[in-house]
Amino acid sequence: MIRREPVLRVSSKLFIPFIMLFGLYVQFHGDFGPGGGFQAGAIFAAAFVLHAIVFGVSETRRVAPPWLIRLVLAAGVLLYAGVGVASFFMGGNFLDYGVLDHHDPVHGQHLGILLVEAGVGLTVAGAMITIFLTFAACRIDGKPE
């Protein structure tokens, strides 16, 4: 935690929203070019890691409490699996996106990929934030602070 570095604190407050905005860009641009759910989740988690380094783990846990991170993790997995189950019940194979739109299979594939990538992004971000905050909360001797 860097309490006495005003330049780092102010610049971090400035950069964190842009890091998250870039994560959203990577998330929603992923089906048209490089990027996607995994990369976006890692970028989103990086914003929280920066917040924890500059403002402290306890402040980051206040901003993103553990119950919220667990909810994000569960929502990501459920979204991913839900798209697969929905395509299965609509007459296709598991994660066969073409059946998600009966009129235009290409639109169904686009929708399916978008939803699956969103699920991956939520899961990766939640997992990386949880792992970092769990290790960051431990002292060198392995005991929690």
N, C-alpha and C positions, 0 to 999 in steps of 0.2 A: 504494500500500500504506500502510496506516495502522497503524504498529507501536506508537505511543505513545498510542493512544486506547482505554483499557480499556472505556469505556462502549460505544463502537461495537463493539468486539470481542465483548464479552459479549452485547450485545443482538443482534448478528448471529448468534451461536451459538444464541440463543433463537429468532430468527425464521426462520432457514433451514429447519428441519424443518417449521414451519407453512406456509411458502411452498410447499414440496414437497407437503405434505398437501393444500393448496388446489389445487395442480396436478392431483393425483389426483382430487379431487372434480370439478373442471371436466372432466377426461377422461371419467370414468364417468357424469357427469350430462349430458353433451353431447347424448345422443340423446333426453333428456326435456325439455331446455330450452336456453337459450343456453350456448354453450361447445362443446367438442369437442377434437379432436386438435391443431389449430393453436394454439388458445388455451392448452391445457394444456402443449404443448411450449414455448411462449414463457414461461409462468410458471415451468416447471422450469428453463429456461435462465437466467431472472432470478435464481434462487437461486444458481446457479454464478457469475453475474456479480457478485452481491453478495459472494460468498465471495472472488472474485479481487480485488475492490476493497479489501476489508478485510484479507485475509490474504496477498495477493500472488499473482501469476500462477504462480510456481513451486510454491507450496503447493497451489494448485488443480490444477495438472498432476499433483501427487503424489496428490491425492485422486481425480482423474478423469484417468488417463493417456490419451494420444492413442490408443493401441490400443483402449481401452475405448470411447471416443467414436466411433471408426470402426466398431466392432462394433455400437454402438447405431444408427448411421446405416444400416448395411447391414441390420440386423435389421428396421428400420422399412420400408425399401423392399421387402425380401423379403416381409414380412408383407402389405403392401398388394398387391403383385403376386401373391402366393400366393393370396389370397382371390379375386382375379380369375381366375386360372388354375384354381383349384379349382371355381369356379362354371361356368367354361367346360367343364371336363371332366365336370361333373355334368349336362350337357345344356342349360345356359342360355347366355346371352350373357356376355361378359366383365363382371364385377362385377354380375351379376344375382343378387342375394342370395337371392331366393325359392327357388332350387333347393338351397340349402345344407341345408335340412331337408325331406326328402321328405314328412313327415306334416303339417307346419304351415308354409306359406310365410311367415307373419308372423313366426314364430320364426326362420326362416332369414334374413329381412331384418334382424331385430334383431341376430342373431349376426354377420352380415356387416358391418353398420354399426359395431358395437362393435370388430371386428377391424381394419377399415379405419381407423377413427379412432385406434386404438392405434398402427397403423403410421405414420400421419401425425404423431402426437404424438412418437413416438420419432425420426422423421426431422427434424422441426422442432427439437426440443431438441438433438439431436446437431449439426445444421448451425449453429444459433445459438451454441452453446458453442464449436464449432470456429472460427467466424468471429471471435468475440470474443477467444478466447485467441490466435489468430494475430495479430490487430492489436495486442492488448495486450502481446505479447511484443516488439514492435518499438519502437525508440526513435523520437524525432522525426525523425531523419535517415533512417529507413527501414531501418537495419541491425538485425539481431536482437541482443538483449541477451546 
